[in-house]
Amino acid sequence: MLLKKNPDLATSKNHPQHGRRPIHYAAREGHAEVVKILLEAGASPAVGIWPNREASQPLTLARERGHTEVVALMEAWLNTQHGTTSRGVEFCDAARMREFEKVRFMLDREPAIINESDTSGNTALHYAVSHMQIDLVTDLLTAGADVTIRNAENELPIHRVLFRGNDPGRDKPAYREIAELLLEHGADYDIWVASALGDRDGVRKMLEADPGLANYRCGRVNNKNASTYPLAMAAREGHLDVVDLLLDSGADVDTKCERNGTVAHIAGALIYALERKHFDVAERLMDRGARTDAPPNDSELGVADEALLSGNQVLADRVYVNGGRPMMWTYVKARQYCVIGELLDRATVVRGAGYLPQDRSEGVVRQTMRWGLSFGDANVVKMCLRCEPDFDADYWFESLRWGLQSGAGETVRMILDYGVDVNVRGPENSTLLHWIGGSYREREDVWNNSEAVMIEMAEVLLDYKADLNVQDNELCSTPLGWHVRAGHKDVV
């Protein structure tokens, strides 16, 4: 009855920080009929919670509790939706975790496994191209890997190799060679691919045949992100001649992206050009009318943020003069203490000055404290404490979790000395001791913090009498159990 009134409830989150959906609780408690209804309503059994996404998937929760009927329902759904099989999960996990000899061994033993997928719809080829492992990519293609299989996010392997995540540091010379291998084995050479590769002649011919392709979207589900546009990819890779061709053919200079009918990302092409320091491209986009006041979206910086971090003062000034304003995250990262101090002073004495439009709904002091702890910046934390903040327990836990992830024990001690309870509870009754590892980067199979840093953070918390024996409600484990599970031998 509830879902008939509001179908969106099937995928709604119960808390802005905890992120659990109804299917997490139904799976955890073994309610097979409820799980069946939620799956039919569009819920996914493979949606995990940051930062430990795999461990917190509904399927994992049901499997670890022995809810066999629920597990069978979810596995059948994944097989129907993505072709997921248990051996496919093992095969893809080996590729994801860079166990390349295991990948080859399994492939030799069962050649038919080549195109089976994991719970995210990824094949081994998706992971091999993500890791830029050209030898493994070659082996998989030779064995018959299908380059046209899309994962749950509608990503093709060629999307992964050409986009390569948000971090320019991930760039490796092999990416073009891998892209060419995929194309040789049947990957579609569309205008998105041609723009990413800087193929001016190819782009020109496609636009002559159909000018509407200037605003083509590559099909990845993540359409709130400008990377689905040819213009954004050309700007990101610094292909000025391709940028000009696309703009002259009517490409949206702001590469606007919508989510649920609302514009969620603006000026992505300009943001990418600034991020990669392709200043000639950035100037051209601004000359053609790109919005310099575009705010950030949910997961990427805005124009002014990238301008501040670019090191190009002339270009940054042009952005500021035309309305661009950085987020507090960026001021803190850039150690703009004078600006931070001014904003904090205004937030404490002027009614209505406690919020920055570019930071949306969270107040200046809250934002500054969060990012001061995140960057391990004791100066920023000290400035915030001068404001005598009185935050709720949820906020303190989340901020301290960022502080632990930074590995800066000094800032964590400052907050505990301020009077915050070291045993404050977080998502599902977890404690700060549970979270000393920081976040887990699944694609790289590494934790944010080294074990040495985890031990240092644990010592800080134990100095303030952190409770070693609290069990969380989801994994039903103490901090010791969490770190046994994660294989942190020295921490254990």
C-alpha positions as CSV (number, residue, x, y, z in Angstrom):
1,M,0.0,0.0,0.0
2,L,2.8,2.5,0.9
3,L,4.6,1.8,-2.4
4,K,1.4,2.3,-4.4
5,K,1.1,5.7,-2.9
6,N,4.7,6.6,-3.3
7,P,6.9,4.3,-5.5
8,D,10.0,6.3,-4.6
9,L,9.9,4.8,-1.1
10,A,11.5,1.6,-2.5
11,T,14.8,3.4,-3.0
12,S,14.6,6.1,-0.3
13,K,17.3,6.5,2.3
14,N,16.5,6.5,6.0
15,H,19.1,9.0,7.0
16,P,21.2,11.5,5.1
17,Q,24.4,10.2,6.7
18,H,23.5,6.5,7.2
19,G,22.3,5.9,3.7
20,R,20.4,2.7,4.3
21,R,17.4,1.8,2.1
22,P,14.4,-0.3,3.0
23,I,15.9,-3.3,1.3
24,H,18.9,-3.2,3.6
25,Y,16.7,-3.7,6.7
26,A,14.5,-6.3,5.0
27,A,17.5,-8.3,3.9
28,R,19.2,-8.0,7.2
29,E,16.2,-9.4,9.1
30,G,15.4,-12.1,6.5
31,H,12.0,-10.9,5.4
32,A,11.8,-12.6,2.0
33,E,8.3,-11.4,1.0
34,V,9.3,-7.8,1.7
35,V,12.5,-8.2,-0.3
36,K,10.5,-9.6,-3.2
37,I,8.2,-6.6,-3.2
38,L,11.1,-4.2,-3.0
39,L,13.0,-5.8,-5.9
40,E,9.8,-5.7,-8.0
41,A,9.5,-2.0,-7.1
42,G,13.1,-1.2,-8.3
43,A,15.3,-1.7,-5.3
44,S,18.7,-3.1,-5.9
45,P,20.4,-5.9,-3.7
46,A,23.8,-4.6,-4.7
47,V,23.7,-1.0,-3.4
48,G,26.2,-0.7,-0.6
49,I,26.9,2.2,1.8
50,W,30.0,4.4,1.6
51,P,32.8,3.7,2.6
52,N,32.4,-0.1,2.8
53,R,30.1,-0.7,0.0
54,E,30.6,-4.4,-0.6
55,A,30.3,-5.4,3.0
56,S,27.0,-3.4,3.4
57,Q,25.2,-4.6,0.3
58,P,21.8,-6.1,1.1
59,L,22.9,-9.3,-0.6
60,T,26.0,-9.5,1.7
61,L,23.9,-8.8,4.8
62,A,21.5,-11.6,4.0
63,R,24.2,-14.0,3.0
64,E,26.2,-13.5,6.2
65,R,23.1,-14.0,8.4
66,G,22.1,-17.3,6.6
67,H,18.9,-16.0,5.1
68,T,19.0,-18.5,2.2
69,E,15.5,-17.6,0.8
70,V,16.4,-13.9,0.6
71,V,19.8,-14.7,-0.9
72,A,18.2,-16.9,-3.6
73,L,15.7,-14.1,-4.5
74,M,18.5,-11.6,-4.8
75,E,20.8,-13.8,-6.8
76,A,17.9,-14.7,-9.2
77,W,17.2,-10.9,-9.6
78,L,20.9,-10.2,-10.3
79,N,21.1,-13.0,-12.8
80,T,18.1,-11.7,-14.7
81,Q,19.1,-8.1,-14.6
82,H,22.9,-8.4,-15.2
83,G,23.7,-12.0,-15.9
84,T,25.4,-12.3,-12.5
85,T,26.5,-15.8,-11.4
86,S,28.4,-17.0,-8.3
87,R,31.4,-18.0,-10.4
88,G,31.2,-14.8,-12.3
89,V,31.4,-12.9,-9.0
90,E,34.5,-14.8,-8.0
91,F,36.1,-14.3,-11.5
92,C,35.4,-10.6,-11.5
93,D,36.5,-10.2,-7.9
94,A,39.9,-11.6,-8.9
95,A,40.1,-9.0,-11.7
96,R,39.0,-6.2,-9.4
97,M,41.5,-7.1,-6.8
98,R,44.3,-7.5,-9.3
99,E,44.7,-11.2,-8.8
100,F,45.6,-11.7,-12.4
101,E,47.1,-15.1,-12.2
102,K,43.8,-16.3,-10.6
103,V,41.9,-14.7,-13.5
104,R,44.0,-16.6,-16.0
105,F,43.7,-19.9,-14.1
106,M,39.9,-19.6,-13.9
107,L,39.7,-18.7,-17.5
108,D,41.8,-21.7,-18.6
109,R,39.7,-24.0,-16.4
110,E,36.3,-22.6,-17.5
111,P,36.5,-20.6,-20.8
112,A,32.7,-19.9,-20.7
113,I,33.2,-17.7,-17.7
114,I,34.7,-14.9,-19.8
115,N,31.6,-12.7,-20.0
116,E,29.9,-13.5,-16.7
117,S,29.5,-10.5,-14.3
118,D,29.5,-9.5,-10.7
119,T,26.7,-7.9,-8.7
120,S,27.4,-4.5,-10.3
121,G,27.1,-5.9,-13.8
122,N,30.8,-5.5,-14.4
123,T,32.8,-8.2,-16.3
124,A,36.5,-8.9,-15.8
125,L,37.1,-6.7,-18.9
126,H,35.6,-3.7,-17.1
127,Y,38.1,-4.2,-14.3
128,A,41.0,-4.9,-16.5
129,V,40.6,-1.7,-18.4
130,S,40.0,0.2,-15.2
131,H,43.4,-1.0,-13.9
132,M,45.1,-0.2,-17.3
133,Q,46.3,-3.8,-17.5
134,I,47.0,-4.1,-21.2
135,D,48.3,-7.6,-21.1
136,L,45.2,-8.9,-19.3
137,V,42.9,-6.9,-21.6
138,T,44.6,-8.5,-24.5
139,D,44.2,-12.0,-23.0
140,L,40.5,-11.4,-22.2
141,L,39.8,-10.1,-25.7
142,T,41.6,-13.1,-27.2
143,A,39.5,-15.4,-25.1
144,G,36.3,-13.7,-26.4
145,A,35.5,-10.9,-24.0
146,D,32.4,-9.0,-25.2
147,V,33.2,-5.3,-25.5
148,T,29.5,-4.4,-25.7
149,I,28.4,-5.5,-22.3
150,R,27.2,-2.7,-20.1
151,N,27.3,-2.8,-16.3
152,A,24.6,-1.6,-13.9
153,E,25.6,2.0,-14.6
154,N,25.2,1.4,-18.3
155,E,29.0,1.7,-18.7
156,L,30.9,0.0,-21.5
157,P,34.5,-0.9,-21.0
158,I,35.5,1.8,-23.4
159,H,33.7,4.4,-21.2
160,R,35.9,3.3,-18.3
161,V,39.2,3.5,-20.1
162,L,38.5,6.9,-21.7
163,F,37.0,8.5,-18.6
164,R,39.4,6.9,-16.1
165,G,37.8,8.4,-13.0
166,N,38.0,12.0,-11.7
167,D,41.7,11.9,-10.7
168,P,44.1,13.1,-13.4
169,G,46.9,11.2,-11.6
170,R,45.3,8.0,-12.8
171,D,46.3,8.8,-16.4
172,K,48.6,6.4,-18.0
173,P,50.0,6.2,-21.5
174,A,48.4,2.8,-22.0
175,Y,44.9,4.2,-22.1
176,R,44.9,5.0,-25.8
177,E,46.4,1.7,-26.7
178,I,43.7,-0.1,-24.6
179,A,41.0,2.0,-26.3
180,E,42.3,1.0,-29.7
181,L,42.3,-2.6,-28.7
182,L,38.6,-2.4,-27.7
183,L,37.8,-0.7,-30.9
184,E,39.6,-3.4,-32.9
185,H,37.4,-5.9,-31.1
186,G,34.1,-4.2,-31.9
187,A,33.6,-1.3,-29.5
188,D,31.4,1.4,-31.1
189,Y,33.3,4.4,-32.4
190,D,30.8,7.1,-31.7
191,I,31.3,10.9,-31.4
192,W,31.9,10.6,-27.6
193,V,34.8,8.2,-28.2
194,A,36.2,10.3,-31.1
195,S,36.0,13.5,-29.0
196,A,37.8,11.8,-26.1
197,L,40.6,10.6,-28.4
198,G,40.9,14.0,-30.2
199,D,40.0,12.7,-33.6
200,R,39.1,16.0,-35.3
201,D,38.5,14.6,-38.7
202,G,36.3,11.8,-37.3
203,V,34.3,14.3,-35.3
204,R,33.9,16.7,-38.2
205,K,32.5,13.9,-40.5
206,M,30.0,12.8,-37.8
207,L,28.8,16.4,-37.3
208,E,28.5,16.9,-41.1
209,A,26.3,13.9,-41.2
210,D,24.3,14.8,-38.1
211,P,24.9,18.2,-36.4
212,G,22.7,17.0,-33.5
213,L,25.5,14.7,-32.4
214,A,27.1,17.8,-30.9
215,N,24.9,17.2,-27.8
216,Y,25.0,13.4,-28.0
217,R,25.1,11.5,-24.6
218,C,27.1,8.4,-24.3
219,G,24.5,6.4,-22.4
220,R,26.2,6.1,-19.0
221,V,23.5,6.2,-16.3
222,N,25.4,8.9,-14.4
223,N,23.8,11.6,-16.5
224,K,24.1,14.2,-13.7
225,N,27.8,14.1,-14.8
226,A,29.0,16.1,-17.8
227,S,31.4,13.3,-18.8
228,T,28.5,11.9,-20.9
229,Y,28.9,14.8,-23.4
230,P,31.5,14.8,-26.3
231,L,32.3,18.5,-25.5
232,A,33.2,17.7,-21.9
233,M,35.5,14.8,-22.9
234,A,37.2,17.0,-25.5
235,A,37.7,19.7,-22.9
236,R,38.9,17.2,-20.3
237,E,41.6,15.9,-22.7
238,G,42.6,19.4,-24.0
239,H,41.5,18.9,-27.6
240,L,40.8,22.6,-28.4
241,D,40.2,21.9,-32.1
242,V,37.5,19.4,-31.3
243,V,36.0,21.8,-28.7
244,D,35.7,24.4,-31.5
245,L,34.1,22.0,-33.9
246,L,31.5,20.9,-31.3
247,L,30.7,24.5,-30.2
248,D,30.3,25.6,-33.9
249,S,27.9,22.8,-34.4
250,G,25.7,23.9,-31.5
251,A,27.1,22.0,-28.5
252,D,25.7,23.2,-25.2
253,V,28.7,25.1,-23.8
254,D,27.5,24.4,-20.2
255,T,26.9,20.7,-20.8
256,K,23.9,20.8,-18.5
257,C,22.8,17.6,-16.8
258,E,19.5,16.9,-15.2
259,R,18.5,14.5,-12.4
260,N,14.8,14.0,-11.6
261,G,13.9,16.9,-13.8
262,T,16.3,19.3,-12.1
263,V,19.5,20.6,-13.5
264,A,22.2,19.0,-11.3
265,H,25.5,19.8,-13.0
266,I,26.4,23.0,-15.0
267,A,29.6,23.9,-16.9
268,G,31.2,20.5,-16.6
269,A,33.3,21.0,-19.7
270,L,34.8,24.2,-18.2
271,I,35.3,22.5,-14.9
272,Y,37.2,19.6,-16.5
273,A,39.4,22.0,-18.5
274,L,40.4,23.9,-15.3
275,E,41.0,20.7,-13.4
276,R,43.4,19.4,-16.1
277,K,44.9,22.9,-16.5
278,H,43.9,23.1,-20.2
279,F,43.7,26.9,-19.9
280,D,43.4,27.6,-23.6
281,V,40.3,25.4,-23.6
282,A,39.0,27.1,-20.5
283,E,39.4,30.5,-22.0
284,R,37.6,29.4,-25.2
285,L,34.7,28.0,-23.2
286,M,34.3,31.2,-21.2
287,D,34.6,33.3,-24.4
288,R,31.7,31.3,-25.8
289,G,29.6,31.9,-22.7
290,A,30.2,29.1,-20.2
291,R,28.9,30.0,-16.8
292,T,31.6,31.0,-14.4
293,D,29.2,31.1,-11.5
294,A,28.2,27.4,-11.9
295,P,28.0,25.7,-8.5
296,P,29.4,22.2,-7.7
297,N,27.3,19.2,-8.1
298,D,27.0,16.4,-5.5
299,S,30.4,14.9,-6.1
300,E,32.5,17.4,-8.1
301,L,33.9,20.8,-7.6
302,G,32.5,23.9,-9.2
303,V,34.1,26.3,-11.7
304,A,35.4,28.7,-9.0
305,D,36.8,25.8,-7.0
306,E,38.9,24.5,-9.8
307,A,39.9,28.1,-10.7
308,L,41.2,28.7,-7.2
309,L,43.2,25.4,-7.2
310,S,44.5,25.8,-10.8
311,G,47.3,28.2,-9.9
312,N,46.3,30.5,-12.8
313,Q,45.5,33.8,-11.0
314,V,44.5,35.7,-14.1
315,L,41.9,33.1,-15.1
316,A,40.7,32.7,-11.5
317,D,40.2,36.4,-11.2
318,R,38.1,36.4,-14.3
319,V,35.9,33.7,-12.7
320,Y,35.5,35.6,-9.5
321,V,34.7,38.9,-11.2
322,N,31.9,37.2,-13.1
323,G,30.2,35.7,-10.1
324,G,32.1,32.5,-9.3
325,R,32.6,31.7,-5.6
326,P,34.5,28.7,-4.2
327,M,33.1,26.3,-1.6
328,M,34.3,26.2,1.9
329,W,36.0,22.8,1.1
330,T,38.2,24.7,-1.4
331,Y,39.1,27.5,0.9
332,V,40.2,25.0,3.5
333,K,42.2,22.9,1.0
334,A,43.9,26.1,-0.3
335,R,44.5,27.3,3.3
336,Q,42.8,30.6,2.7
337,Y,42.8,31.4,6.4
338,C,41.9,35.1,6.0
339,V,38.8,34.3,3.9
340,I,37.8,31.5,6.3
341,G,38.2,33.7,9.3
342,E,36.1,36.5,7.7
343,L,33.3,34.0,6.8
344,L,33.3,32.5,10.3
345,D,33.2,35.9,11.9
346,R,30.2,36.9,9.7
347,A,28.5,33.6,10.4
348,T,28.6,34.2,14.2
349,V,27.4,37.9,14.2
350,V,25.3,38.6,11.1
351,R,21.8,37.0,10.8
352,G,21.5,35.2,7.5
353,A,25.3,35.1,6.9
354,G,25.7,31.6,8.2
355,Y,25.2,30.0,4.9
356,L,27.1,30.1,1.6
357,P,24.9,29.6,-1.4
358,Q,27.6,27.5,-3.1
359,D,27.6,25.1,0.0
360,R,23.8,24.6,-0.2
361,S,22.1,23.7,3.0
362,E,25.0,23.3,5.5
363,G,26.1,26.2,7.6
364,V,29.5,27.9,7.4
365,V,30.7,26.8,10.8
366,R,29.6,23.2,10.2
367,Q,31.2,23.1,6.7
368,T,34.5,24.6,8.0
369,M,34.7,22.2,10.9
370,R,34.0,19.2,8.7
371,W,36.7,20.1,6.2
372,G,39.2,21.3,8.7
373,L,39.0,17.8,10.3
374,S,39.0,16.2,6.9
375,F,42.3,17.9,5.9
376,G,43.8,17.5,9.3
377,D,44.2,21.3,9.6
378,A,44.6,22.2,13.2
379,N,44.5,26.0,12.4
380,V,41.0,25.6,10.8
381,V,39.7,23.5,13.7
382,K,41.0,26.1,16.2
383,M,39.2,28.9,14.3
384,C,36.0,26.9,14.4
385,L,36.2,26.1,18.1
386,R,36.5,29.8,18.8
387,C,32.9,30.0,17.5
388,E,31.8,27.7,20.4
389,P,29.9,25.3,18.1
390,D,27.1,23.1,19.6
391,F,26.5,20.4,17.0
392,D,24.4,17.3,17.4
393,A,25.8,13.8,17.9
394,D,25.4,12.8,14.2
395,Y,27.4,15.7,13.0
396,W,30.2,15.3,15.6
397,F,30.5,11.6,14.7
398,E,30.6,12.3,10.9
399,S,33.2,15.1,11.4
400,L,35.4,13.0,13.7
401,R,35.2,10.1,11.2
402,W,36.7,12.5,8.6
403,G,39.3,13.5,11.1
404,L,40.3,9.9,11.7
405,Q,40.5,9.4,7.9
406,S,42.9,12.3,7.7
407,G,45.3,10.6,10.1
408,A,45.8,13.8,12.0
409,G,45.6,12.8,15.7
410,E,46.1,16.4,16.8
411,T,42.8,17.6,15.4
412,V,40.9,14.6,16.8
413,R,42.3,15.4,20.3
414,M,41.3,19.0,19.9
415,I,37.6,18.0,19.5
416,L,37.7,15.4,22.3
417,D,39.3,18.0,24.6
418,Y,36.4,20.3,23.6
419,G,34.1,17.8,25.3
420,V,32.8,15.6,22.6
421,D,32.1,12.1,23.8
422,V,34.7,9.6,22.4
423,N,32.0,7.0,22.4
424,V,29.5,9.0,20.3
425,R,27.5,6.6,18.1
426,G,27.4,6.6,14.3
427,P,25.6,4.6,11.6
428,E,24.0,1.5,13.0
429,N,25.5,2.0,16.5
430,S,29.1,2.0,15.2
431,T,31.8,3.8,17.2
432,L,34.8,5.8,16.1
433,L,37.0,2.8,16.9
434,H,35.2,0.9,14.2
435,W,36.2,3.6,11.7
436,I,39.9,4.1,12.2
437,G,40.6,2.6,8.8
438,G,39.0,5.5,7.1
439,S,37.4,4.6,3.8
440,Y,37.9,1.5,1.6
441,R,38.6,2.1,-2.0
442,E,37.1,-1.0,-3.6
443,R,38.6,-0.6,-7.1
444,E,42.1,-0.3,-5.7
445,D,41.4,-2.8,-2.8
446,V,43.1,-0.5,-0.3
447,W,42.1,1.3,2.8
448,N,42.6,5.1,3.1
449,N,44.8,4.7,6.2
450,S,47.8,2.5,6.6
451,E,47.8,0.1,9.6
452,A,50.4,2.4,11.3
453,V,48.0,5.3,11.0
454,M,45.1,3.1,12.2
455,I,47.1,2.2,15.3
456,E,47.9,5.8,15.9
457,M,44.2,6.8,15.7
458,A,43.2,3.9,17.9
459,E,45.7,5.0,20.6
460,V,44.3,8.6,20.5
461,L,40.7,7.2,21.0
462,L,41.8,4.8,23.7
463,D,43.6,7.6,25.6
464,Y,40.1,9.2,25.9
465,K,38.6,5.9,27.2
466,A,37.0,4.6,24.0
467,D,34.9,1.5,24.6
468,L,36.5,-1.6,22.9
469,N,33.4,-3.8,23.3
470,V,30.6,-2.0,21.5
471,Q,28.9,-4.1,18.7
472,D,27.4,-2.3,15.7
473,N,23.9,-3.3,14.6
474,E,24.7,-4.2,11.0
475,L,27.8,-6.4,11.0
476,C,27.2,-7.3,14.7
477,S,30.8,-6.9,15.5
478,T,33.1,-5.0,17.9
479,P,35.9,-2.8,16.5
480,L,38.1,-5.9,16.9
481,G,35.7,-7.9,14.7
482,W,35.7,-5.2,12.0
483,H,39.4,-5.2,11.7
484,V,39.7,-9.0,11.8
485,R,37.3,-9.0,8.9
486,A,39.4,-6.4,7.0
487,G,42.6,-8.3,7.6
488,H,44.3,-5.6,9.6
489,K,46.7,-7.9,11.5
490,D,48.8,-5.2,13.2
491,V,45.7,-3.4,14.3
492,V,44.2,-6.6,15.7
